[in-house]
Amino acid sequence: MLWILLFLVGIFAGTFGSLLGLGGGVILVPSLLFLSSLIPGSPAITPQQAVGTSLILIIITSLSSVVGYAKKKRIDYRSAFLFFMGSAPGAILGAWLTKFFDGDSFNIYFGLFLIFMFFLLVYRNKFKARSIQWKIQRNFTDDQGVEYTYGYSPIPAFLIALLVGTLSSLFGIGGGALLVPFMLVFFGFPPHIAAATSMMNILLSSIVGSGMHITLGHIIWPLVLATAPGSWIGGKLGVMLSSKLSGNRIEWILRVVLLLFALRMLWQGVM
């Protein structure tokens, strides 16, 4: 029964992670912490192990998603690799910082982090009146022939990616929960392109972060094996659903998912 639940968690996390450009860690980490306690005769896994295991699974989800998004020509590779230059050293730093957290403090900080992301998305429209002339202007045409214009500057993009990489490796979330809102609010990315480009960055940074967690012994491989097939399938489903949903609807789904998991983590940390 536990293996079936882990398989279903993989599908759910992979689908929403791919659809929203999150990577799925906001679902995987709290799910792994909860389900591991159901294993008979086995102690609950630590936050460090949940984070490390989540990042391995995020590699699988993001690889599945990137393959699908590449076929649909929705990935801005130039932007993805620029973000990766900042997120890679951040991923190493975040993996090292996990040793300072215990279970309760991890849940509380994770919940507060998700609440911050929720409000950032809710009030993102307030930023539309402020037209920022970024140094780099991007014109991107998707597979439907629709052209989008957005922009950023290298230094702010690098610093944001550094923060994203650190928090993604620290919390095992893949980074999209933070990167996508920044891409939408500050850089003007359209939601579909932001999700696809974020998944490319997540793939690269999760490889770096998980490598650090492997050296620290934070991976529970049986949980990886049980959840990985669902994560791969979910990654594919997310790409399929992205073609059927509007950018505005994807944003609303992201808000609801972030809020629900934030409240869950805060309740678990306080209680």
N, C-alpha and C positions, 0 to 999 in steps of 0.2 A: 504493500500500500504506500509506504514512504517513497519508494522509487517512482511510483505513478504520480504522486504529488509533486516530486521534484521535476519530473518530465513536464507536467502541466505548468509549473512555475516557470520553467525554461521557455515554454511557448509564450506564456503571458508576458514575461519580461522581455523576451526577444522581439515580440510583435510591437509592444509599445515603445521599447527602446529604439527599434529601427524606424518606426513611424514618426516619432518625435525627435529623433536625433540624440537621444539620451544615452544610449548604450545599454540601458536596462538595469543599471546598478541600484537605482532608487527602489526598485522592486526586489532585486536579487538579495541585497544585503539584509534587509529586515526579514525576508522570507527564509533565508538560510539560518539566521539567528533563531527564528522561531521553530522551524522544522527540525533542526538538529537536536533540539531538546526532546523530540519525540522518539529518538533512537533508543531502544531498550538497552540498558546497561552501559550507555555511553554518555560521558559528560558533554554538556552543551559547549559548542565551539566558542572561541574567543572572538571579539570584534576584529582582531588582527587576522584571524583565519577566515572569517567571513569576507573581509575586504579582499584578501589575496585570492580566495577562491572565486569571488565575484569577478575580479579582473580577468582571470583565465577564461571565464564564461563570456565575458564581454568581448574578448578577442574573437570568439566563435560567432557571436551575434553580429559584430561589426563587419567581420569578413564576409558573412552571408549577405549583409545589407549592402556593403560596398560593391559587391559583384552585381547585385540587382540595380543599384543606383547608377553604376557606370554604364550599364546598357541603356538606361534612360537619359543619359547625358545630363545628370543633375549635379554632379560633383564639380566644384570649383577647385581644381587641384592646386593652383597657385596659392590660393588663400589657405587651403588645408595644410600645405607644407610650411607656410609662414607661421601659422598657429602652432604647428608641431615643433618648430624651433624653440618656442617658449615652453610648451607643455612637457617636452622630454626631460629637461633638468628638473622641472617641477614634480614630475612623476617619481623621480628618484628621491627627492626631498620628502615628498608625502609618504612614501613607503617607510622611510626612516622615522618619521614623526608618529607613526601609529603606535609605537611602543609606549607613548606617554598617556594612552587612553585606557580606562577600564570600561566595563560594560555599560554602567549607568551614564557616565559622562559622555561616552560615545553616542548613545541614543539621544541625549539632550542636545548636544552640539549638532548632530546630524539633523534632528528635527528643526532646530532654529535655522540652520542653513537652508533647508527646504522652504521654510516659511518666508525667508528673505527672497528666494527665487520666485515664490508665488506672488508676492507683492510687486516684485520687479516686472513681472509679466502683466499683472492687472493694471498697473499704472504706466505701462510703456507708451500708451497713446499720448501722454502728457509731453513726451519728448518730441513729438512730430512737429511742433511749432518751431523747434530749434533746428534750423538747417545747418548742419556742420559740414564745412568744406574740407573733407579729408584729403590728404596728400595723394593717395592712390584712389583712382576712380575705376571701378570694374563694370564692364558691360558684358553680360552673360546671356547666352541664348540657349534655352532648354530644348528638349526633344520635340516639343510642340511648336517650336519656332517663336516662342514668346521671349522678348528681350527684357532683361532686368538691369537696372543701374543702382549701384551701391558703392560704398567706399570705406576706407580706413587708412590709418597711418601706421608705419612699421613699429614704432616704439610703443604706442598704446596697445597695438595688437599683440606684441611680444609680451608686455607686462600682464595683460589679461590672460594670455595663454599660459604664462608662468603660474599665475594664481589658479587657473583651471587645472593644470597638470598636478599641482600640489594637492588641491582639494580632491581631485578624482582618485589619486593614489591613496590619499589619507582615508577617504570614505568608501572607496571601491565602487564609485558610481560611473566611471568612464568619462566623466567631465562634461557630457552634453547638457546635464541639468543646469550647469552654469554657463557654458559656452553659447548654447543656443539663445537664451535670453539676451546675452550681451550682443550677439550677432543681430538679433532682431531690433533691440532698442537703440544701440549706439551706432551700429554700422549699416543699418537699413537693409539687411539681407531679407529676401522673400522667404517665408517659412519653409517651402519645399527645398529650396537651394540650401538654406541654413541646416536643415535636418540631414541632407545628403552629405554636405561638406563636413559637418560635425562628425558624422560617422567615419569619414576617412581619417580625420584627426584622432578620433577615439581609437581606431584600429592601431595606429602607429604609437600613440602614447600609452595605450594599455599593454602593448608588447613590452615597452620599456619598464612600466610600473610593475607588471607581473613578474618580469625577470628579477627585479629587486626583491619582491615578495617570495619568490622561489628560493633565493639565496638565504632569506631569513626564516625559511621553513614555515610559511604561513598558508600553504595550500593543502586542502583536504581533497585528495584526488578521487576517492570514491564519490564524493558529492559532485565533482566535476563530471565524472563519467555518467552519473545518473541524470544530470541536468543538461549536459551538452547537446544531445539530440534535439530536445525541445527548443533550446536556444537557437540552433541552426534553422529549424523550421519556422520559429517565430520571426527570425530576421527576414526570411523570404516573405512571410505574410505581411510584415510591416511595409515592405516595398510595394506589394500589391495594393494594400489599402491606401497608401499615399497618393495613388493615382485616382482614387475615387472620392477623396475628401478635399474640401477647400482648405486653403491656408488658414483661414479664420477658425474653422472647426478644429483643425489640428492644434491651434493655440489654446482653444478652450479645453480640449482633452488634456493638454499638458498642465494647465492650471489645476484642474480637478485632481489629476494623479498626484501632483506635487503636494497639494493641500492634504489629501487623505493620508499619504504616507508621512507627512510632517506631523500630523496629529497623532498618528499611531506611534511614531518613534518618541515623541515627547511624553505621551502617556506611559509608555513602557519604561522610559528613563526615570520619570518621577515616581512611579509606583514601585 
